[in-house]
Amino acid sequence: MKKLLLVLFTLLGLQSFSQTYSLSDFEPKEMHNSIRLSYLVVNQPVNKVSYDLDPKMGFVGLNYNIPINDWLYTGAGFHGAITGDQGGLFTLGVNLGVNLPLYKNLFFDANVHFGGGGGYRTLVNGGGILIPNIGLQYKKNNFAFGVQYTYVNFFTGIQKNDNVSFFVEIPSLLRTSSYADAQKTFIVNNKSKDEFWKRPAVKSVQQITFDYFFPFGNSRTDSSTEPDYQQIEHTLSVLGFEYQKYINSNTFIYAHVDAMYGGLTAGFMDVFFGAGKNFIETKHINFFGKFGIGAAGGRIYPEGGLTMYPNVGFDVKLTDKFGISAHGGLHKSLGGIASFEALTTGFSLKYYGLSGGVTHPFTEEKQHKIKTQGIQLSAQNQTYFDVAKFGIPASNLQLIALKVNYDITNRFYLAGEASFAYKGKSGGYAHGIFGLGLKSNRFANEKLSLFAEAAAGVAGGGRVDSGEGVLIRPTAGINYHLTDDFSFNIAGGQMWSPFGNVNSTNINIGISYGISILNAKK
């Protein structure tokens, strides 16, 4: 036993050992990306259903686009309902588009978005969605706005309509290097002539949140719960993720997503965007307030989806990189038929980061050591076989997934994934999972590597019988490395719900793009 422990600690020690490099050893890349927020009104197929359906739905999109060259771009994003009675309708997908100059600041812009998702299963069936857009864009100082003809087509169902959409776009600069440079460290040398990495870093916070909702007022379930539209008088449990980016020393903007795993039949989720401020900040404790606006719904009384979420709390910083947080707030639906509202409380596990430069963005303090952080972004097609459902027969499901791998060492990584169904008569099913992965060295002329993951999270919707939503999924697979940054992968595994009846074998096929970012260390 002692020999086994000695070998284990020796291996861990070797993983933590790293050679130091100079700034000039890293070839920089600037990715001039953009964040696009869109809105359109979708007319509903009221003459094709036997139940009451609001004739119009307000549909918003949030997409992150990455240029491939001067005129071609790709990306990924969410869409969701905010008006009508489709609260809880969310989609996830990928984009491919062209952007060509016409005259001065005027551009031609066209793209197509493919994904999965939905709200009422009877409207979307499998959940597959295709959204082509074509129109004009006006750019000024990297900001833009535009108008397009848009066709929202849930091609597996009857929910589809064309209309005019509007969008605004804001720039997002990301400074990176090749994934081959991941997990290396260097000492900052003030004599270096390389100015690229000497620019200010970006201060950010990433956190996993555990929240509890205490509904009040007229909060009710949807019609899938017996009896229909019953009052919600018990605690609901929610798991979420949040990303914060600081725009000055005490003010930040953020994006937040939640999924419910206890208290209701699985299927409720929300997405928020907002701003926050640190009011009292010391070395170890910080008091904050923030306000978010977004979309929410699923397994609650049919609503438009538009929801606000004010929140206050405090952080306890355990180290320079890690902390915990406690918070409370109000989750309240907005709009004409809105009824769901809940007081909330919870806690978060936080990670504080300085990335993309060697200078603190607000204090101008020089960081003494830099570590390159490896990150892999993946898009996958996932197939789940013979998935159990309630009220309808079991079937195979096809899902589109977006995944992020965050390297801890050259061997171990953290993985986060969001997946939405697009085929299999379960439109509206989605899951979000987190896990730990292990990967091998490359072999076969540096072309292949193996990996294994153990993940758990929250799933629901589309009548998939996941109980209240807890999901466990181990997988193992192989990567084929096309270049240092691009790779194809295939994996197999098993997904089951310990509090439901899902126990399904799955196969995942995807493509990954790896980057390295600089993480500053004092």
ABEGO torsion letter per residue (X at the ends): XAAAAAAAAAAAAAAABBBBBBAAABBBBBBBBBBBBBBBBBBBBAAABABBBBABBBBBBBBBBBBABAABBBEBBBBBBABEAABGBBBBBBBBBBBBBABEABBBBBBBBBBBEEBBAAAAEAGBBBBBBBEBBBBBGGBBBBBBBBBBBBAABABBBBBBBBBBBBBBBBBBBBAAABGBBBBBBAABABAAAABBBBBBBBBBBBBBBBBBEABBBBAABOBBGBBBABBBBBBBBBBBBBABAABBBBBBBBBBABGBBBGBBBBBBBBBBBABBBAABBBBBBBBBBBBEEGBBBBAGBBBBBBBEBBBBABAABBBBBBBBBBBBBEAABABBBBBBEBBBBBBBBBGBABBAAAGBBBABBBBBBBBBBBBBBBBBGBBBBGBBBBBBBBBBBBBBBBABAABBBBBBBBBBABGGABGBBBBBBBBBBBBBBBGGGABBBBBBBBBBBBEEGGBBAEAGBBBBBBBBBBBBABAABBBBBBBBBBBBAABABBBBBBBBBBBBBBBBBBBBX
